[in-house]
Amino acid sequence: MADSRAVGIFGAGWVGLVTGGCFAELGHEVVVRDIVPERIEALRAGHLPFHEPDLPEVLERNRGRIRYTLDADELGEADVLFICVQTPPTYSGDADLSYVWNALDELPRANRRQVLVMKSTVPVGTGDTVRAALEARGLNNVGYVSNPEFLAEGTGVRDFMNPDRLVLGAFAPEDAAVVEALYSGIEAPVVRTDVASAEMIKLAANAFLSTRISFINEIANVCELVGADVEDVAKGVGLDHRLGPHFFRAGVGWGGSCFGKDVSALKQLAGNSGYHFQLLAAVIEVNELQKRRVIAKLEKHLGKLRGKTIAVLGLAFKPNTDDLRDAPSLVIASRLLAEGASVRTWDPVADARDRLRGALQCGSVLDAVAGADAAVIVTEWPELRGLASKEVREAMARPLIVDGRNVLDPEETRAAGFAYEGIGRGSSPFASLPETPEREPKVPR
Ligand SMILES: NC(=O)c1ccc[n+]([C@@H]2O[C@H](COP(=O)([O-])OP(=O)(O)OC[C@H]3O[C@@H](n4cnc5c(N)ncnc54)[C@H](O)[C@@H]3O)[C@@H](O)[C@H]2O)c1
């Protein structure tokens, strides 16, 4: 167990609350500050404002060691202050650091040395700018460490407590030591480096993970043309110890709050520094096209989509979260609506009613597929593994499944009476639906 320290956190989002809860679990006294009153009220009442497995239990277990506040001054007693605010993309694709700067403007004046830790994902060079800003404000007794976070939503607590590595980039080694000591009790290799390299490690890691997915998606697209099965191909390639199996599953493309913005931020950072990052431009484009391939797969079976009813199953950008930021489902459903289809959606936790106004969000899978001309699996929720059932087949107007995450067995699905389209799994001559006449579009009188 670590020596107990006082930890202050800016931001009660995924990263801030997992960080706060886990540091409390390690024995530290934690104060979490947010600017959204409803968020703080919910937390004080014992409610987590989003879906993240294990986190409610961690926060509850450590209730005596975590306080929630709207008042930045309450962080004045902290030994270490973590910045965990959002860094969304701007219109240009750069990272928007305005939330970071607002938090820095609100830093409480402490009468002893504090270490400020950047956990938010920021462009390389941010640490230098922050250091200069702190000095300009006479805050010379504030140390600065870049300690990027690698947790994945859905497994945040497990990832924080069992990280692959801790990255600590500091201007002064004693500041890195203070932060490293907070993590004692956690076993992980520690990468001690300068601030710029720590910032780059985070951006490069996300860019590489996204690259792997775009790569296997392109392999999948070629598999479809040449009659290979990407599932077997990915397995065979991934068993090579130099390559590994992770982040190597073909599907409808990556999404989420981090990949899109971080890949684009790195591409912009390179561009702003005079380097055209050609590979990342392709990684992003491949991903955009991948989401839209679902439309062509539907059209292959149904012809024009105007007037057709499509069930979009799974909205969150991945299972075990309700996060809809940059979710492929939103692009797919919006394209379907733009084609004139009726869209029925289902997700066990995510609510997209505000973002997909023309779609009908249903309470169950069976409700979503009722009368549908096709069902598209967009998020691999465990509930969808049993989709190829008699009940579903009878509920649908046409038994067509487009499996955007390759969760179903193609042969079993076809044997259960469905036409099946996966991603990169070739297609058999029996895959198509019988020819059906085009329905007349409904024209309002
Ligand atoms: N979500 C992830 O999986 C993940 C993983 C690793 C890194 N990151 C990075 O961590 C950062 C935070 O991500 P997130 O998903 O937790 O964001 P989030 O949007 O879930 O949470 C950010 C929180 O900060 C609050 N906030 C904004 N300004 C504030 C201020 N001045 N003082 C206090 N609170 C303030 C917001 O109200 C919000 O509650 C981002 O830079 C992100 O890229 C996220």
The ligand as an SDF file (V2000), in Angstrom:
LIG
                    3D

 44 48  0  0  0  0  0  0  0  0999 V2000
  -12.2360    7.9550  -22.1770 N   0  0  0  0  0  0  0  0  0  0  0  0
  -11.1650    7.2120  -22.3840 C   0  0  0  0  0  0  0  0  0  0  0  0
  -11.2500    6.0190  -22.6490 O   0  0  0  0  0  0  0  0  0  0  0  0
   -9.7820    7.8130  -22.2950 C   0  0  0  0  0  0  0  0  0  0  0  0
   -8.6780    6.9720  -22.1850 C   0  0  0  0  0  0  0  0  0  0  0  0
   -7.4120    7.5340  -22.0990 C   0  0  0  0  0  0  0  0  0  0  0  0
   -7.2530    8.9200  -22.1660 C   0  0  0  0  0  0  0  0  0  0  0  0
   -8.3550    9.7060  -22.2990 N   0  0  0  0  0  0  0  0  0  0  0  0
   -8.1530   11.1630  -22.3360 C   0  0  0  0  0  0  0  0  0  0  0  0
   -8.4510   11.6780  -21.0430 O   0  0  0  0  0  0  0  0  0  0  0  0
   -9.1040   12.9580  -21.1400 C   0  0  0  0  0  0  0  0  0  0  0  0
  -10.4530   12.8910  -20.4570 C   0  0  0  0  0  0  0  0  0  0  0  0
  -11.2560   11.9660  -21.1500 O   0  0  0  0  0  0  0  0  0  0  0  0
  -12.6680   11.4950  -20.5680 P   0  0  0  0  0  0  0  0  0  0  0  0
  -13.1790   10.4810  -21.5130 O   0  0  0  0  0  0  0  0  0  0  0  0
  -12.5360   11.1790  -19.1360 O   0  0  0  0  0  0  0  0  0  0  0  0
  -13.4930   12.8630  -20.7340 O   0  0  0  0  0  0  0  0  0  0  0  0
  -14.9690   13.1740  -20.2070 P   0  0  0  0  0  0  0  0  0  0  0  0
  -15.5490   14.1070  -21.1980 O   0  0  0  0  0  0  0  0  0  0  0  0
  -15.6740   11.9100  -19.8750 O   0  0  0  0  0  0  0  0  0  0  0  0
  -14.7150   13.9480  -18.8310 O   0  0  0  0  0  0  0  0  0  0  0  0
  -14.1430   15.2120  -18.7150 C   0  0  0  0  0  0  0  0  0  0  0  0
  -14.7560   15.8930  -17.4910 C   0  0  0  0  0  0  0  0  0  0  0  0
  -14.0130   17.0870  -17.2150 O   0  0  0  0  0  0  0  0  0  0  0  0
  -14.9380   18.0680  -16.7630 C   0  0  0  0  0  0  0  0  0  0  0  0
  -14.3170   19.4040  -16.8310 N   0  0  0  0  0  0  0  0  0  0  0  0
  -14.1790   20.2230  -17.8920 C   0  0  0  0  0  0  0  0  0  0  0  0
  -13.5460   21.3470  -17.5130 N   0  0  0  0  0  0  0  0  0  0  0  0
  -13.2620   21.2310  -16.1950 C   0  0  0  0  0  0  0  0  0  0  0  0
  -12.6190   22.0730  -15.2290 C   0  0  0  0  0  0  0  0  0  0  0  0
  -12.1400   23.2740  -15.5570 N   0  0  0  0  0  0  0  0  0  0  0  0
  -12.5290   21.6350  -13.9560 N   0  0  0  0  0  0  0  0  0  0  0  0
  -13.0050   20.4190  -13.6010 C   0  0  0  0  0  0  0  0  0  0  0  0
  -13.6370   19.5810  -14.4780 N   0  0  0  0  0  0  0  0  0  0  0  0
  -13.7670   20.0010  -15.7600 C   0  0  0  0  0  0  0  0  0  0  0  0
  -16.1330   17.8500  -17.6670 C   0  0  0  0  0  0  0  0  0  0  0  0
  -17.2930   18.4610  -17.1430 O   0  0  0  0  0  0  0  0  0  0  0  0
  -16.2040   16.3190  -17.6980 C   0  0  0  0  0  0  0  0  0  0  0  0
  -17.0150   15.8270  -16.6560 O   0  0  0  0  0  0  0  0  0  0  0  0
   -9.1540   13.2760  -22.6340 C   0  0  0  0  0  0  0  0  0  0  0  0
   -8.0380   14.0280  -22.9960 O   0  0  0  0  0  0  0  0  0  0  0  0
   -9.0700   11.9030  -23.2780 C   0  0  0  0  0  0  0  0  0  0  0  0
   -8.5210   11.9470  -24.5640 O   0  0  0  0  0  0  0  0  0  0  0  0
   -9.6100    9.1980  -22.3420 C   0  0  0  0  0  0  0  0  0  0  0  0
  1  2  1  0
  2  3  2  0
  2  4  1  0
  4  5  1  0
  4 44  2  0
  5  6  2  0
  6  7  1  0
  7  8  2  0
  8  9  1  0
  8 44  1  0
  9 10  1  0
  9 42  1  0
 10 11  1  0
 11 12  1  0
 11 40  1  0
 12 13  1  0
 13 14  1  0
 14 15  2  0
 14 16  1  0
 14 17  1  0
 17 18  1  0
 18 19  2  0
 18 20  1  0
 18 21  1  0
 21 22  1  0
 22 23  1  0
 23 24  1  0
 23 38  1  0
 24 25  1  0
 25 26  1  0
 25 36  1  0
 26 27  1  0
 26 35  1  0
 27 28  2  0
 28 29  1  0
 29 30  1  0
 29 35  2  0
 30 31  1  0
 30 32  2  0
 32 33  1  0
 33 34  2  0
 34 35  1  0
 36 37  1  0
 36 38  1  0
 38 39  1  0
 40 41  1  0
 40 42  1  0
 42 43  1  0
M  CHG  2   8   1  16  -1
M  END
$$$$
